[in-house]
Amino acid sequence: MNSILSMKHILTKTKSFVLFLMFFVPFSFVLSQNQPNIVWVVCEDISPYIGAYGDATVNTPNIDALAQEGVRFTRVYTTAGVCAPSRSSIITGMNQISIGTSHMRTKNRPSLMPEGVPSYSAVLPKNVKAFPEYLRKVGYYTTNNAKEDYQFEEPVTVWDESSVAASYQNRASGQPFFSVFNFAISHESQIISPPDSLYHQPDDMVLPLYYENTAQMRHDKAALYTRIEQMDSDVGELITQLKEDGVYDNSYVIFYSDHGGNLPWMKREVLERGLHIPFIVKYPKGTNAGTVNNDLISSIDFAPSMLSIAGAEIPDYLQGKAFLGPKKSQEKNQYVFAGRDRMANKYDRVRSVSDGTFRYVYNFVPEVSKYQDLAYRKQMASMKEIIEMRDAGTITNPFLMDWFKTPKPQEELYYTAKDPDEVHNLADEPSYQKKKEELKRALFQWLEDVGDMGEIPEKEMVLDIWWQGKGEAPKTSKPIIDKSADGISISCDTEGASIGYRIFEGPISDSTIARKVKTWDFYYLMPQNDKTTVTVPKPWSVYKGGIIPLKKGQTIQINAHRIGYTPTETTFKFN
């Protein structure tokens, strides 16, 4: 009996010591010292117009150097041709059509939403998280500088900091980090407001086959190339900073665009020009430097790949495959998929599949044209010109006129390896019927596998299904606190809620931190944003279960939040 009691005493002591390690010893000492850092260098709105991808006109020395020191991936595709739906799938590891985040965009001014559809934060399935939360659970310091645009308000558990000052530089000594830096200067808006001077002569620009060869169109492509070169310079600044801080060599540095093209009939499309992106990975210590990877990869694969790099568990619900890290999948993608739904207040429903050589497109709403009359896009000079030419009947290019035809074909098939501009629709060609049927089967099997919420009217999805007819988003239940002698444990009756907490020595005070602004995002493009510092919230810890040790007099602030629900906060003073 005494030996049994002694064993229970040892086990109790051991459990207490493990809890002590979990909450008081920095993760850099508890976790493997080999956890690599991860840096995302995310630009906006470009196809692979990069020197390293064979473009002889554009000058991108910093990105080209990164490719020389890393791996250049040649066949990477996003799941949407526009930012918010694409970014929602990247951050969740879920196809946007399967979680109801496919409409561009869900959180917007009421005047910009379709009639009867409120601005909303998408209600994700209860098991779906933003993947950086999983990185935090295994000790990573996570930062985002600064664009989010996920189609939902993210819980406080996702980022240690998300701001124009967010940086790995603010982490604990030795702590592994995942840091995202967004580069905005290549965004569509920066062609709408073109640079004062161009780095290239418009007459030197070679246009895709689907444009009229006009001076304005060549000017806007020269503006695009200028913006890409300016973005490359910004990327060089970040890489210099990484090297000066001594973190470049032992980090994965990953450069990519959030989707393809930014000129008319590029952005928003589920074609090569809207989906195919540059993607470069510089491995720690220069492993695999100067190599090329031709695997077919979807942006839905990014989340599991980052978890694999970090050595974290990869949740079963994720829809992609890891292609990096020790948990890399041995199974390769045979196809990549994409979808387009509402843009601004214009509805359509288009689904697309590519095997890397051919692309099949299915138009669920053939009665509307491929062109969507979007006020934002019509601010671009070349777009204005195209509309003026259409209305005047002076467009001579049949490929461009195809954009405006009604009805559009229900099916499209392109031999993208030979027809990269995708102007020759082979869907009715007898010699390509076998390939068309193969891709069509793959597409509709995918729709069945992941589920397509695009077939549900958006108003019904939000007001009836998610908000259950109550006119507003449901609210996350108040956290339940269970006090013990050494601290508290927390639970929440809302399934899928993430729980974050912050501990204060007395009453809640000093809950913000002043940070020095350093960003390449939209903030620095706006002259009125001349602040040198910003105030950001102190980070919240991620609750992982068990007892949170507290001392008498300490106050704990708790935030519970299921994505799409209104978050709930409470405080508790430990006495």
SULWO-V433944 format. One record per run of one state. SS is the DSSP state (H for helix, E for strand, - for the rest). FROM is the first residue (numbers start at 0). TO is the last residue. If there is no record, write none. Layout:
{{SS;FROM;TO} {SS;FROM;TO}}
This chain:
{{-;0;0} {H;1;23} {-;24;25} {H;26;29} {-;30;35} {E;36;42} {-;43;49} {H;50;52} {-;53;59} {H;60;67} {-;68;69} {E;70;76} {-;77;81} {H;82;91} {-;92;94} {H;95;98} {-;99;102} {E;103;103} {-;104;108} {H;109;111} {-;112;130} {H;131;136} {-;137;139} {E;140;144} {-;145;159} {E;160;161} {-;162;166} {H;167;169} {-;170;175} {E;176;182} {-;183;187} {H;188;191} {-;192;200} {H;201;203} {-;204;213} {H;214;243} {-;244;249} {E;250;256} {-;257;270} {H;271;274} {E;275;281} {-;282;282} {H;283;285} {-;286;289} {E;290;297} {H;298;309} {-;310;334} {E;335;339} {-;340;341} {E;342;342} {-;343;344} {E;345;345} {-;346;348} {E;349;353} {-;354;357} {E;358;362} {-;363;375} {H;376;378} {-;379;379} {H;380;391} {-;392;396} {H;397;403} {-;404;409} {E;410;413} {-;414;428} {H;429;449} {-;450;451} {H;452;454} {-;455;456} {H;457;465} {-;466;473} {E;474;474} {-;475;478} {E;479;482} {-;483;485} {E;486;490} {-;491;496} {E;497;503} {-;504;510} {E;511;515} {-;516;520} {H;521;524} {-;525;531} {E;532;536} {-;537;539} {E;540;541} {-;542;546} {E;547;548} {-;549;553} {E;554;560} {-;561;564} {E;565;565} {-;566;566} {E;567;572} {-;573;574}}
